[in-house]
Amino acid sequence: MAPLNWGLGHATRCIPIINALLVNGHTPIIASDGVALSLLQKEFPNLEFAELPSYKIKYAKKGKNFKLKMIWDSPKILKAMANEKKQTKKLVKKLKLDGIISDNRLGVYSKKVPSIFITHQLNVLTGNTSWMSSKVHQKIISKYTECWVPDVKSKPNLSGRLGHIKNSNLNIKYLGPLSRFNKTNSTKKYDLMILLSGPEPQRTLLEEKLLAEIPTYIGQVLFVKGVIEGSQQKENKTLGNANVTFYNFMQSEGLQNAISESELILCRSGYTTILDLAKMEKKAFFIPTPGQYEQEYLAKRLHKNRLVPYAKQEEFTLKDLEKVTKYEGLKSFNSFLDYSGLFSAFSKVNENSEPTSSTLSI
């Protein structure tokens, strides 16, 4: 399985699919780079891994320069796509793969085996160039055997116009809200959980802003920095009125428990985070990554539907959290996903027409 290394969301939403592959008798091989690869190595230490070329994605320090920075970095991205396409060709041959699942890695596909593309962005929002970026993305998706969208097809849904297009020739399958978590009933331990993620420098900029704000907060705070390192680090501090427990990162089980034990989640409005919080049916407050149209759209949409409030990063203060009581919070969607049917494209058929186990690159 090949998730894009753009924050942690693409990697974490692959976790339930990797688990389902194992349950259904497949042998997943995980390919990525950077923190996405590191996270999945910690989650699945017994699986085989391959490193793909890095897209070297880095956000602009100022949100207004986000699109310009992406355009400036596009030659690096195109080069990485070309290199990962070459590497994918080698891996298909070397490992005798029966199929490929790419979560937004644009060069990971093959004409020789079924290739799946996972995305919630059938439409890519880039301001006044959204029509062009969407057409380009849809053209790339058309090269794949199928496109899996982690959302429901009908209304209400979570992705809005990002994950829904009309009159499309793409072979789209809606998976329902995909999450590695399950709702649990836990005793409240934290009044506020701060959950950071995403590429630099915006992750650090938000961390620094929130650290300056925390001393004014009265209560128990869990602060997960979203920095994947060799080992998990925990530190307890008293900052002003707040008792803060810091973690550099958390793996799935610990993070699920922490979210369940927290009254309110303060985080980015990344789509995978929204999926996870909806599955956990949590109250949240969003701070979209400055200049990232997708996160801004999702935050505004959920605010408009009176589910989750949000604020711009430069305008946010902890006093804004008082608004949460006037919003409903995120709710889970009841949906069933038949993984055995979903994976049927990868099943080999022997001479007696009986399926055999296959090896998947995700």
C-alpha positions as CSV (number, residue, x, y, z in Angstrom):
1,M,0.0,0.0,0.0
2,A,1.5,3.4,-1.0
3,P,0.1,6.3,1.0
4,L,1.3,9.9,0.2
5,N,3.6,11.4,2.9
6,W,1.6,14.6,3.3
7,G,1.0,14.8,7.1
8,L,-0.2,11.6,8.6
9,G,-3.7,11.3,7.3
10,H,-3.1,9.3,4.2
11,A,-1.1,6.8,6.2
12,T,-3.5,6.4,9.1
13,R,-6.5,5.9,6.9
14,C,-4.7,3.0,5.2
15,I,-4.5,1.2,8.6
16,P,-8.0,-0.3,8.4
17,I,-7.4,-1.4,4.8
18,I,-4.1,-3.1,5.7
19,N,-5.8,-4.9,8.6
20,A,-8.6,-6.0,6.3
21,L,-6.1,-7.3,3.7
22,L,-4.5,-9.4,6.3
23,V,-7.8,-10.8,7.6
24,N,-8.8,-11.7,4.0
25,G,-5.6,-13.6,3.4
26,H,-3.5,-11.1,1.4
27,T,0.1,-10.1,2.1
28,P,0.4,-6.3,2.1
29,I,3.7,-4.6,1.2
30,I,3.8,-1.0,2.4
31,A,5.6,1.6,0.3
32,S,6.0,5.3,1.3
33,D,8.5,7.7,2.6
34,G,9.2,10.0,5.6
35,V,6.9,10.1,8.6
36,A,4.1,8.2,6.8
37,L,6.5,5.3,6.3
38,S,7.8,5.5,9.9
39,L,4.3,5.5,11.4
40,L,3.2,2.4,9.4
41,Q,6.5,0.6,10.3
42,K,5.6,1.2,14.0
43,E,2.0,0.0,13.4
44,F,3.0,-3.1,11.4
45,P,6.5,-4.1,12.4
46,N,6.2,-7.6,10.9
47,L,5.3,-6.5,7.3
48,E,7.6,-5.8,4.4
49,F,8.3,-2.2,3.5
50,A,9.7,-0.3,0.5
51,E,10.8,3.3,0.4
52,L,9.5,5.6,-2.4
53,P,10.9,8.9,-3.6
54,S,9.8,11.9,-1.5
55,Y,7.6,14.6,-2.9
56,K,9.4,17.0,-0.5
57,I,6.2,18.8,0.2
58,K,6.6,21.8,2.5
59,Y,4.0,24.5,3.2
60,A,4.6,28.2,2.9
61,K,5.0,30.2,6.1
62,K,2.1,32.5,5.0
63,G,-1.2,31.1,3.9
64,K,-1.6,33.5,1.1
65,N,1.6,32.0,-0.5
66,F,0.3,28.4,-0.3
67,K,-0.7,28.1,-4.0
68,L,2.4,29.9,-5.2
69,K,4.6,27.5,-3.1
70,M,2.9,24.5,-4.6
71,I,3.4,25.8,-8.1
72,W,7.1,26.5,-7.2
73,D,7.5,23.0,-5.9
74,S,5.7,21.3,-8.8
75,P,8.9,20.4,-10.7
76,K,10.0,18.5,-7.6
77,I,6.6,16.7,-7.4
78,L,6.7,15.8,-11.1
79,K,10.2,14.4,-10.7
80,A,9.1,12.4,-7.7
81,M,6.1,11.0,-9.6
82,A,8.3,10.0,-12.5
83,N,10.8,8.3,-10.1
84,E,8.1,6.4,-8.2
85,K,6.5,5.2,-11.4
86,K,9.9,3.7,-12.4
87,Q,10.2,2.2,-8.9
88,T,6.7,0.8,-9.0
89,K,7.5,-0.9,-12.3
90,K,10.5,-2.6,-10.6
91,L,8.5,-3.6,-7.5
92,V,5.7,-5.2,-9.6
93,K,8.3,-7.3,-11.4
94,K,10.5,-8.1,-8.4
95,L,7.8,-8.9,-5.9
96,K,5.3,-10.4,-8.4
97,L,2.6,-8.2,-7.1
98,D,-1.1,-9.0,-7.8
99,G,-2.3,-5.5,-7.3
100,I,-1.6,-1.9,-6.2
101,I,-3.4,0.4,-3.8
102,S,-2.2,4.0,-3.9
103,D,-3.5,6.6,-1.5
104,N,-2.9,9.8,-3.5
105,R,0.6,8.8,-4.8
106,L,0.1,9.9,-8.4
107,G,2.8,7.8,-9.9
108,V,2.1,4.4,-8.2
109,Y,0.2,2.4,-10.7
110,S,0.8,-0.3,-13.3
111,K,-0.9,-1.4,-16.5
112,K,0.1,-5.0,-15.7
113,V,-1.9,-5.4,-12.4
114,P,-5.1,-3.9,-11.0
115,S,-4.3,-0.5,-9.6
116,I,-6.5,1.3,-7.1
117,F,-6.4,5.0,-6.2
118,I,-7.8,6.2,-2.9
119,T,-8.8,9.9,-2.6
120,H,-11.5,12.1,-1.1
121,Q,-10.6,14.8,-3.7
122,L,-12.3,14.0,-7.0
123,N,-12.4,17.8,-7.1
124,V,-9.2,19.6,-6.1
125,L,-9.8,23.0,-4.7
126,T,-7.2,25.6,-5.6
127,G,-9.2,28.8,-5.6
128,N,-9.8,30.3,-9.1
129,T,-7.9,27.4,-10.7
130,S,-10.0,24.7,-9.1
131,W,-11.6,23.7,-12.5
132,M,-8.1,23.1,-13.9
133,S,-6.6,21.2,-10.9
134,S,-9.7,19.1,-10.7
135,K,-9.6,18.1,-14.4
136,V,-5.9,17.3,-14.1
137,H,-6.5,15.1,-11.0
138,Q,-9.4,13.3,-12.7
139,K,-7.2,12.6,-15.7
140,I,-4.6,11.0,-13.5
141,I,-7.3,9.0,-11.6
142,S,-8.7,7.7,-15.0
143,K,-5.4,5.7,-15.4
144,Y,-6.4,3.5,-12.4
145,T,-8.6,0.4,-12.4
146,E,-10.8,1.8,-9.7
147,C,-11.0,4.9,-7.5
148,W,-12.0,4.4,-3.8
149,V,-13.5,7.3,-2.0
150,P,-13.7,7.2,1.9
151,D,-17.1,8.7,2.2
152,V,-20.8,7.8,1.5
153,K,-22.2,8.5,-1.9
154,S,-25.5,10.0,-0.8
155,K,-26.3,13.0,1.3
156,P,-25.5,13.8,4.1
157,N,-21.8,13.1,3.7
158,L,-18.5,14.4,5.0
159,S,-16.5,15.4,1.9
160,G,-19.1,17.5,0.1
161,R,-18.1,18.5,-3.4
162,L,-14.6,17.3,-2.8
163,G,-15.6,13.7,-3.1
164,H,-18.6,13.9,-5.4
165,I,-18.8,14.7,-9.1
166,K,-21.6,14.4,-11.6
167,N,-21.5,12.6,-14.9
168,S,-18.1,11.0,-14.4
169,N,-16.7,8.1,-16.4
170,L,-14.4,7.2,-13.5
171,N,-14.9,3.8,-11.8
172,I,-15.7,5.1,-8.4
173,K,-16.5,3.0,-5.3
174,Y,-17.6,4.7,-2.0
175,L,-16.1,3.0,1.0
176,G,-18.1,4.9,3.7
177,P,-16.2,6.9,6.3
178,L,-12.9,5.0,6.7
179,S,-11.3,5.1,10.1
180,R,-8.8,3.1,12.1
181,F,-10.8,3.9,15.3
182,N,-13.9,2.6,17.0
183,K,-16.1,4.5,19.5
184,T,-15.5,3.5,23.1
185,N,-17.0,4.7,26.3
186,S,-14.2,6.0,28.6
187,T,-14.1,8.1,31.8
188,K,-13.1,11.7,31.0
189,K,-9.4,12.3,31.8
190,Y,-8.7,15.5,29.7
191,D,-10.7,18.7,29.2
192,L,-8.9,19.5,26.0
193,M,-6.8,17.4,23.6
194,I,-4.6,19.2,21.1
195,L,-3.8,17.0,18.1
196,L,-1.2,18.4,15.7
197,S,-0.3,17.0,12.2
198,G,0.7,18.1,8.7
199,P,3.8,19.2,6.9
200,E,6.2,21.9,8.2
201,P,6.6,24.7,8.9
202,Q,2.8,25.1,9.6
203,R,2.8,22.3,12.2
204,T,5.5,24.0,14.2
205,L,3.9,27.5,13.8
206,L,0.6,26.2,15.2
207,E,2.5,24.4,18.1
208,E,4.2,27.6,19.1
209,K,1.0,29.6,19.0
210,L,-0.9,27.1,21.1
211,L,2.0,26.8,23.6
212,A,1.8,30.6,24.1
213,E,-2.0,30.3,24.7
214,I,-2.2,27.3,27.0
215,P,-1.2,29.1,30.3
216,T,-4.6,30.9,30.1
217,Y,-6.5,27.6,30.0
218,I,-7.9,26.1,33.2
219,G,-8.0,22.4,33.0
220,Q,-6.3,19.1,32.0
221,V,-4.7,19.2,28.6
222,L,-3.3,16.4,26.4
223,F,-0.9,17.8,23.8
224,V,0.1,15.4,20.9
225,K,2.7,17.1,18.8
226,G,2.4,14.8,15.8
227,V,6.2,14.4,15.5
228,I,7.2,10.8,14.6
229,E,10.4,9.9,16.3
230,G,12.3,6.7,17.2
231,S,10.4,6.2,20.5
232,Q,7.4,7.7,22.2
233,Q,8.2,10.5,24.7
234,K,5.9,11.6,27.5
235,E,6.3,14.7,29.6
236,N,4.1,16.4,32.2
237,K,4.2,20.1,32.8
238,T,2.2,22.8,34.6
239,L,1.9,25.9,32.3
240,G,0.1,28.7,34.1
241,N,-3.4,27.4,34.9
242,A,-3.1,24.2,32.8
243,N,-1.8,20.8,33.6
244,V,-0.4,19.5,30.3
245,T,0.6,16.0,29.3
246,F,2.9,16.1,26.2
247,Y,3.4,13.3,23.7
248,N,5.6,13.5,20.6
249,F,3.3,11.0,18.9
250,M,0.8,8.2,19.6
251,Q,0.0,5.0,17.8
252,S,-3.5,3.9,17.0
253,E,-4.6,2.2,20.2
254,G,-3.2,4.9,22.4
255,L,-4.6,7.7,20.3
256,Q,-8.1,6.1,20.2
257,N,-8.1,5.8,24.0
258,A,-6.8,9.4,24.3
259,I,-9.5,10.8,22.0
260,S,-12.2,8.8,23.9
261,E,-10.9,10.2,27.2
262,S,-11.0,13.8,26.0
263,E,-13.9,16.2,26.2
264,L,-12.9,18.4,23.3
265,I,-10.4,18.0,20.4
266,L,-8.5,21.0,19.0
267,C,-6.9,20.1,15.6
268,R,-6.6,20.7,11.9
269,S,-9.6,20.1,9.6
270,G,-7.8,17.4,7.7
271,Y,-10.2,15.0,6.1
272,T,-8.8,11.9,7.8
273,T,-9.1,13.6,11.2
274,I,-12.7,14.4,10.4
275,L,-13.3,10.7,9.5
276,D,-11.7,9.6,12.8
277,L,-13.6,12.1,15.0
278,A,-16.9,11.3,13.3
279,K,-16.4,7.6,14.0
280,M,-15.7,8.6,17.7
281,E,-18.6,11.0,17.7
282,K,-16.5,13.8,19.2
283,K,-16.9,17.5,19.8
284,A,-14.1,19.5,18.1
285,F,-12.7,22.9,17.1
286,F,-10.8,23.2,13.8
287,I,-7.9,25.4,12.8
288,P,-7.4,24.9,9.0
289,T,-3.9,24.9,7.7
290,P,-3.5,28.5,6.3
291,G,-3.9,28.6,2.6
292,Q,-4.9,25.0,2.2
293,Y,-8.2,25.3,0.3
294,E,-9.4,21.8,1.1
295,Q,-9.1,22.2,4.9
296,E,-10.6,25.6,4.7
297,Y,-13.6,24.3,2.7
298,L,-14.2,21.4,5.0
299,A,-14.0,23.6,8.1
300,K,-16.4,26.2,6.6
301,R,-18.8,23.4,5.5
302,L,-18.9,21.8,9.0
303,H,-19.3,25.2,10.6
304,K,-22.2,26.1,8.2
305,N,-23.9,22.8,9.1
306,R,-23.5,23.7,12.8
307,L,-21.4,20.6,13.6
308,V,-17.9,22.1,14.3
309,P,-16.7,25.7,14.8
310,Y,-13.4,26.9,13.4
311,A,-11.1,29.9,13.3
312,K,-8.2,31.1,11.2
313,Q,-4.8,30.3,12.7
314,E,-3.8,33.9,13.0
315,E,-7.1,34.9,14.7
316,F,-7.5,31.9,17.1
317,T,-7.5,32.3,20.9
318,L,-8.4,29.6,23.4
319,K,-11.4,31.7,24.3
320,D,-12.9,30.6,20.9
321,L,-13.3,27.1,22.4
322,E,-16.4,28.4,24.3
323,K,-18.3,28.4,20.9
324,V,-18.2,24.6,20.9
325,T,-21.2,24.2,23.1
326,K,-23.4,25.8,20.4
327,Y,-22.5,23.1,17.9
328,E,-23.7,19.5,17.6
329,G,-20.3,17.8,17.1
330,L,-19.4,15.1,14.6
331,K,-21.6,12.0,14.2
332,S,-20.9,8.5,12.8
333,F,-22.4,7.2,9.6
334,N,-23.9,3.7,9.6
335,S,-22.3,2.0,6.6
336,F,-21.1,-1.5,5.9
337,L,-18.0,-2.3,3.8
338,D,-17.6,-5.7,2.2
339,Y,-13.9,-6.0,2.1
340,S,-13.8,-9.4,0.5
341,G,-15.8,-8.1,-2.4
342,L,-13.7,-4.9,-2.5
343,F,-10.5,-7.0,-2.8
344,S,-11.9,-9.4,-5.4
345,A,-10.1,-7.5,-8.2
346,F,-6.8,-8.8,-6.8
347,S,-7.8,-12.5,-6.5
348,K,-5.9,-14.8,-8.7
349,V,-8.0,-17.6,-10.3
350,N,-6.5,-21.0,-10.7
351,E,-7.4,-23.7,-13.2
352,N,-10.3,-24.8,-11.0
353,S,-11.6,-21.1,-10.8
354,E,-10.9,-21.0,-7.1
355,P,-9.3,-17.8,-5.8
356,T,-5.9,-17.8,-4.1
357,S,-4.2,-15.4,-1.8
358,S,-2.6,-12.5,-3.4
359,T,0.2,-10.1,-2.5
360,L,-0.8,-6.4,-2.4
361,S,1.3,-3.3,-2.6
362,I,-0.4,-0.5,-0.7
